[in-house]
């Protein structure tokens, strides 16, 4: 039975998913949005696009897949949900059904690192602005004691924090 870790944009979910065979980075894009002519774009280029159509099965289709994959992997990495992003139903479902999850988030001072990583990986300026506009709200919300937190120190990545907290072994 694996653990669910919901991690902030730009902290290194994709890296961990690619470099640790016992970890799945479950990208939400394929569950949240219908393809509608954007299948040729990379995951990172799709983020922040405004002309997408919401999948009518969202978020239950994503929740169902998270729970299926949790039995196959030690760690399932998912997007960090928040009411401002209109997908808070995921955490509400977990809370209601007593499903344990962790929140991996940067320090409040970590925006410059996140912004740099988003630019390096090719995210659109619109997506970066959206993440920036939500950054302080996210930090405030996910700093609350009700969340089991994994703090990512400035200049570090998710992999560093997961190793420091005993979720992963150093390679």
N, C-alpha and C positions, 0 to 999 in steps of 0.2 A: 504494500500500500504506500503510494508515494505522497509527497507533500506538495501543496499548491503554493506557489510564490508569485504574487502579483507585483510586477516591477515597473518603475517609472521609465518613460521614454528616454532612450539614449544612454542607459546605464550598462548595456552589454548583454541583453537577453540572447540576441542572435549568436554572439560569440560563444556563450556558455552552451547553448543548444548544439552548436556545431562541433565543439571541442570535448564534450563529455557525453559518452554514449548513453548514460543513464538519465540524461536530461532531455526534455522536449520543450522547445520554444514554440508554444501553440499560438501562432499568429492569428489575431482576431479578424483581420481584414477579409479573409475568405468566408467567414461566417456572418459578419455584420452586413456586408454589401453584396448586391448582385453584380455580376461581371459587367454587363451593359457596355461592351466595347472597350474595356480598359485592360483586358487580360494580357495585352502585350507589354504593359508597364510593370516594372519591378515593384516589390512590396513597398519599398521606401518611396517610390514616385507616386504610388497610389494614395499614400497618407496625406490627408489634408485636402484632397480633391473635393470640391463642392458639388459636382455634377453626378454623384453616385446615388443609386437607389437603395434604400434600406431594405435588407432581407426581412420579409414578414415573419420569418421564424426566429429572428433575433430577439432576445438573447438566449432563449432556451436551447437553440441548436448549439451554441457555444458552451453553455453550461453542461449539456449532455456529453459533448466531446471531452471537456475537461475531466469529467468524472470517469469516462471510459479510459482515457489515457492515464489517469492517476493510478490505475491498477497495473499499467505496463512499465511505468518509469518511476525512478526514485524521486525526481523533481519534475513538475509540470510548471513551466513559466507562462504567465498570462499577462495581459495588459493590466495596467493599474486603473481600476474603475473609480469613477467619481460622479456625483449627481450633475456636476457642471457639464460632463460629457454625455449625459443622458443614458448612462448604462449602469447605474447604481444597482440595478436589479440583480446583478451577479453576486455582489456581496450580501445583499438582502437574502438571496436564496441560500447562500452558504450559512449565514447567521441563523436563519430560520430552521435549517436542517442540521445544525451543529457540525458543519464541515469545517475543519481547521484550515486556515490559510495564513500566510505571512505577507506583509507589505515590505517591499524593498524600495527604499527611497534615498535620494541624495540628502546631504546636509542643506540647510537653508542657504548657505554660502556657495552652493555648488552650481549655480546657474551657468556661469561661464564655461564650465567643463561640459555640461549638457549641451549648450548651444554649439560649442565647437564640434562635438561628436555628431550632432544632427546635421551640421553643414558638411562634415567630412563624409558622411554616409549618403549624401545626396538628397536629403529631404527638401521639399519645396519651401520657399520663404513663407508661404501661407501656413504650412504645418508648423514651422519653427515659431512663428508669431503666435499661433494658437497654444502651443506648449508653453511659451513664455508668459502669455496672458493668464494661464492656469497655474503657473509654477508656485506662486506664494499661497494660493488657495489650497493646492495639493499639499504643500509642506505643512500648512496649518492643520488641515484635516487629518492627514496621516501621521501627525505627531501625537495625536490623542492616544491616551493609554489603552483605549479599547482595542487598538490594533497591535498584533504581535509584529514588532518592527525589526527589520534588518537595515541598519544604517550604512550607507555607502559614503565613506569619507571622501573629501575633496581630492581630486586627482586619482582616485581609485575607481575600479570597475566592480560590477556585480560579482564577478568571479572572486575578487579579493574578499569581498564581504561574506560570500558564501563559504569560502575556505576558513576565514576568521571565526565564523559562527558554527563550524562543524558540519555544514551541509555537503561540502565537497572536500575532496582530498587534493592537496597540491600536486600538480603534475611534475 
